[in-house]
């Protein structure tokens, strides 16, 4: 069995969706922390992303999905199998940002000298201040960090994807400390085991393939062969499109992969070029 930790909390549903697209159906009850799956070789745990790196580093778990930020925060010895570029609400990385009220006199990180900062990422913040030679007090925040400035602290370090919450609370970003996507991490001991290593590499391959197919679709059509050169000039594709001759002379079938956002503009053009039987279909995985 491979012990695999998945992040509980804001990353939980995007992670479950990604695994489902990769072919791993995971079943989580409303209170369950030990989900089941359609892979009998997986022993699954739902653990907060903040803790996964620590359990991996201590060898209690073989591998897991957690943000680069939390691996950095814990400072555990982990094997990084690769970045997985997805987030809680978008395809953007999360950012750890230094934030102050809009009217704060703090304009640069150096203005924090002797000030008080609240954050959940204490290790991230302390390393940042040490690198810049700034002496400030850093205290752990259990949440609702935005409400603590300016009455309780001078600044906060918080995580954001879009910045909308920061703007809504009339706050201002001074600097970015760290950007982070989830990564697939393994414990050194698990990676040294040949069976576990192969199992983890296979899972990672399928997750990468599912992410590569995100926002892309397959497109196929029939076309008069004489129109093919013009189509190939117009058609954006992941690789060279597949072209094959049909039973009817003078006609070819064309199949390709393109960004989904292009389709609504492209299909009317294809129709004008004489394409027939145009089919758009969803993709689950693309393996380079």
C-alpha positions as CSV (number, residue, x, y, z in Angstrom):
1,X,0.0,0.0,0.0
2,X,1.1,3.5,-0.7
3,X,0.2,6.1,2.0
4,X,-1.0,9.2,0.2
5,X,-2.0,12.4,1.9
6,X,-4.4,14.9,0.3
7,X,-5.0,18.4,1.5
8,X,-8.1,19.0,3.6
9,X,-9.5,22.5,3.4
10,X,-9.6,25.0,0.5
11,X,-7.5,22.8,-1.8
12,X,-9.5,19.7,-1.1
13,X,-12.2,19.9,-3.8
14,X,-9.8,21.1,-6.6
15,X,-7.5,18.2,-5.7
16,X,-10.3,15.6,-5.7
17,X,-11.4,16.9,-9.1
18,X,-7.9,16.7,-10.5
19,X,-7.5,13.1,-9.3
20,X,-10.9,12.2,-10.8
21,X,-9.8,13.6,-14.1
22,X,-6.6,11.5,-13.8
23,X,-8.6,8.4,-13.3
24,X,-8.6,8.1,-9.5
25,X,-12.1,8.3,-8.0
26,X,-11.8,9.3,-4.3
27,X,-14.8,9.0,-2.0
28,X,-14.9,11.3,1.0
29,X,-17.6,11.3,3.6
30,X,-18.7,14.5,5.3
31,X,-16.6,13.8,8.4
32,X,-14.2,11.2,7.1
33,X,-10.4,11.7,7.2
34,X,-9.7,8.3,5.6
35,X,-11.3,8.3,2.2
36,X,-11.6,5.3,-0.1
37,X,-10.7,5.2,-3.8
38,X,-11.0,3.0,-6.9
39,X,-7.3,2.1,-6.5
40,X,-6.9,-0.7,-3.9
41,X,-3.1,0.1,-3.6
42,X,-3.7,3.5,-2.1
43,X,-4.1,4.2,1.6
44,X,-5.5,7.7,1.7
45,X,-5.4,10.4,4.4
46,X,-7.1,13.8,4.4
47,X,-4.7,16.2,6.3
48,X,-4.5,19.9,6.4
49,X,-2.0,21.2,3.9
50,X,0.0,22.9,6.6
51,X,0.8,19.6,8.2
52,X,1.4,17.3,5.3
53,X,5.1,18.3,4.8
54,X,5.8,17.5,8.5
55,X,4.3,14.0,8.4
56,X,6.1,13.3,5.1
57,X,9.4,14.5,6.6
58,X,8.9,12.3,9.7
59,X,8.1,9.3,7.4
60,X,4.5,8.7,8.6
61,X,3.2,9.2,5.1
62,X,4.8,8.1,1.8
63,X,3.7,11.0,-0.4
64,X,1.3,13.8,-0.6
65,X,0.0,16.9,-2.3
66,X,0.7,20.2,-0.5
67,X,1.7,23.7,-1.5
68,X,5.3,24.7,-2.0
69,X,4.7,27.4,0.6
70,X,3.8,24.9,3.4
71,X,6.8,22.7,2.5
72,X,9.0,25.8,2.8
73,X,7.3,26.8,6.0
74,X,7.9,23.4,7.7
75,X,11.5,23.1,6.4
76,X,11.1,19.3,6.2
77,X,13.4,17.1,4.1
78,X,11.2,16.1,1.2
79,X,11.6,14.8,-2.3
80,X,9.9,17.0,-4.9
81,X,8.3,14.9,-7.7
82,X,7.0,18.0,-9.5
83,X,4.9,21.1,-9.4
84,X,1.1,20.8,-10.1
85,X,-0.1,24.2,-11.4
86,X,-3.6,24.5,-10.0
87,X,-5.1,26.5,-7.1
88,X,-8.1,26.9,-5.0
89,X,-10.2,29.2,-7.2
90,X,-8.1,29.7,-10.4
91,X,-5.1,28.6,-12.4
92,X,-3.0,31.3,-10.7
93,X,-0.4,30.5,-8.1
94,X,-1.1,31.6,-4.5
95,X,1.0,34.5,-3.2
96,X,2.1,35.3,0.3
97,X,2.0,39.1,0.4
98,X,3.0,41.8,2.9
99,X,-0.1,43.9,3.5
100,X,-0.9,47.1,5.3
101,X,-3.9,49.5,5.5
102,X,-4.3,51.7,2.5
103,X,-3.4,54.8,4.5
104,X,-0.4,53.2,6.4
105,X,2.9,55.1,6.3
106,X,4.6,51.8,5.6
107,X,5.7,51.9,2.0
108,X,8.6,49.5,1.8
109,X,9.6,46.4,3.7
110,X,12.4,48.4,5.5
111,X,9.6,50.5,7.1
112,X,8.8,47.4,9.1
113,X,11.8,47.8,11.4
114,X,10.6,47.5,15.0
115,X,7.0,46.8,13.9
116,X,4.6,44.0,14.7
117,X,3.4,41.5,12.0
118,X,0.7,38.9,12.2
119,X,0.6,35.8,9.9
120,X,-0.1,32.1,9.7
121,X,3.2,31.7,7.8
122,X,5.6,32.5,10.6
123,X,8.5,30.7,9.1
124,X,8.0,32.2,5.7
125,X,7.8,35.7,7.2
126,X,10.8,35.3,9.5
127,X,13.0,34.0,6.7
128,X,12.0,36.9,4.5
129,X,12.8,39.5,7.2
130,X,16.2,37.8,7.9
131,X,17.1,37.9,4.2
132,X,16.4,41.7,4.2
133,X,18.0,42.4,7.6
134,X,14.8,43.7,9.1
135,X,14.2,43.3,12.8
136,X,10.4,43.0,13.4
137,X,8.2,41.0,15.7
138,X,6.3,38.2,14.0
139,X,3.3,36.6,15.8
140,X,1.1,33.6,14.7
141,X,-2.4,34.4,13.5
142,X,-5.1,31.8,13.8
143,X,-7.2,33.4,11.1
144,X,-9.2,36.5,10.2
145,X,-5.8,38.1,9.8
146,X,-7.1,41.1,7.8
147,X,-9.0,42.5,10.8
148,X,-5.9,42.8,12.9
149,X,-4.5,45.9,11.1
150,X,-4.0,48.6,12.2
151,X,-5.4,48.2,15.7
152,X,-3.5,45.1,16.8
153,X,-0.5,44.9,14.4
154,X,1.2,47.2,12.0
155,X,1.1,44.7,9.0
156,X,0.1,41.2,8.1
157,X,1.5,38.6,5.8
158,X,-1.4,36.7,4.1
159,X,-2.1,34.4,1.2
160,X,-4.0,35.5,-1.9
161,X,-4.8,34.4,-5.4
162,X,-6.6,37.3,-6.9
163,X,-6.2,40.1,-4.3
164,X,-9.9,40.7,-4.2
165,X,-10.2,40.1,-0.4
166,X,-7.3,42.5,0.2
167,X,-8.9,45.2,-1.9
168,X,-12.3,44.6,-0.2
169,X,-10.8,45.2,3.2
170,X,-9.1,48.4,2.0
171,X,-5.6,47.0,2.4
172,X,-2.5,47.5,0.2
173,X,0.2,45.1,-0.9
174,X,3.7,46.2,-0.1
175,X,5.7,43.2,-1.3
176,X,5.3,39.6,-2.4
177,X,7.3,37.1,-0.2
178,X,6.6,33.8,-2.0
179,X,4.5,32.4,-4.9
180,X,3.3,28.8,-4.6
181,X,1.5,26.0,-6.5
182,X,0.8,22.6,-5.0
183,X,3.6,20.0,-5.5
184,X,3.6,16.2,-5.3
185,X,6.1,15.4,-2.5
186,X,7.5,12.1,-1.3
187,X,9.4,11.1,1.8
188,X,13.0,10.1,1.1
189,X,12.3,6.6,2.5
190,X,9.3,6.0,0.2
191,X,11.3,7.2,-2.8
192,X,14.0,4.7,-2.0
193,X,11.5,1.8,-2.2
194,X,11.3,0.7,-5.9
195,X,7.6,-0.3,-5.9
196,X,6.5,2.9,-4.1
197,X,8.7,5.0,-6.4
198,X,7.2,3.5,-9.5
199,X,3.6,3.9,-8.1
200,X,4.2,7.6,-7.2
201,X,5.8,8.3,-10.6
202,X,2.7,6.8,-12.4
203,X,0.3,8.8,-10.3
204,X,2.3,12.0,-11.0
205,X,2.3,11.3,-14.7
206,X,-1.5,11.0,-14.8
207,X,-1.9,14.1,-12.7
208,X,0.3,16.0,-15.1
209,X,-1.6,14.6,-18.1
210,X,-4.9,15.8,-16.5
211,X,-3.5,19.3,-16.0
212,X,-2.2,19.4,-19.5
213,X,-5.7,18.7,-20.9
214,X,-7.2,21.5,-18.8
215,X,-9.0,24.1,-21.0
216,X,-8.2,22.2,-24.2
217,X,-10.6,20.3,-26.5
218,X,-10.3,17.9,-29.4
219,X,-11.6,19.0,-32.8
220,X,-12.2,16.9,-35.8
221,X,-13.8,17.6,-39.2
222,X,-13.9,16.6,-42.9
223,X,-12.6,19.0,-45.5
224,X,-12.1,19.2,-49.3
225,X,-8.4,18.3,-49.8
226,X,-7.9,21.5,-51.9
227,X,-8.7,23.6,-48.8
228,X,-6.2,21.8,-46.6
229,X,-3.3,24.2,-47.0
230,X,-5.4,27.2,-46.0
231,X,-6.8,25.3,-43.0
232,X,-3.4,24.3,-41.7
233,X,-2.4,28.0,-41.8
234,X,-5.5,29.0,-39.8
235,X,-5.6,26.1,-37.4
236,X,-3.7,26.5,-34.0
237,X,-2.8,23.1,-32.6
238,X,-0.9,21.5,-29.8
239,X,1.1,19.5,-32.3
240,X,0.8,19.1,-36.0
241,X,-2.8,18.0,-36.8
242,X,-3.6,14.5,-37.9
243,X,-4.7,14.4,-41.6
244,X,-6.0,11.2,-43.2
245,X,-7.7,10.6,-46.6
246,X,-11.4,9.6,-46.7
247,X,-12.9,6.9,-48.8
248,X,-14.4,9.6,-51.0
249,X,-11.7,11.1,-53.4
250,X,-10.8,14.7,-52.8
251,X,-11.7,14.7,-49.1
252,X,-9.6,14.5,-45.9
253,X,-10.3,14.1,-42.2
254,X,-8.5,16.5,-39.9
255,X,-8.1,16.1,-36.1
256,X,-6.3,18.4,-33.7
257,X,-6.2,19.7,-30.1
258,X,-6.7,23.4,-29.4
259,X,-7.5,25.8,-26.5
260,X,-11.2,25.8,-25.7
261,X,-11.4,29.6,-25.8
262,X,-10.4,29.5,-29.5
263,X,-13.2,27.2,-30.6
264,X,-16.1,29.8,-30.6
265,X,-14.1,31.9,-33.1
266,X,-12.7,29.1,-35.1
267,X,-15.7,26.9,-36.0
268,X,-17.5,29.6,-38.0
269,X,-14.2,30.1,-40.0
270,X,-13.9,26.4,-40.6
271,X,-17.5,26.3,-41.8
272,X,-16.7,29.1,-44.3
273,X,-13.7,27.2,-45.5
274,X,-15.9,24.2,-46.4
275,X,-15.4,22.0,-43.4
276,X,-18.2,19.5,-42.7
277,X,-19.0,17.2,-39.8
278,X,-17.2,19.4,-37.3
279,X,-17.0,17.7,-33.9
280,X,-15.7,19.2,-30.6
281,X,-15.0,16.8,-27.8
282,X,-13.7,17.1,-24.2
283,X,-10.2,15.8,-23.1
284,X,-9.3,14.2,-19.8
285,X,-5.6,13.8,-20.3
286,X,-2.8,14.8,-22.6
287,X,0.5,12.9,-22.3
288,X,3.4,14.7,-24.0
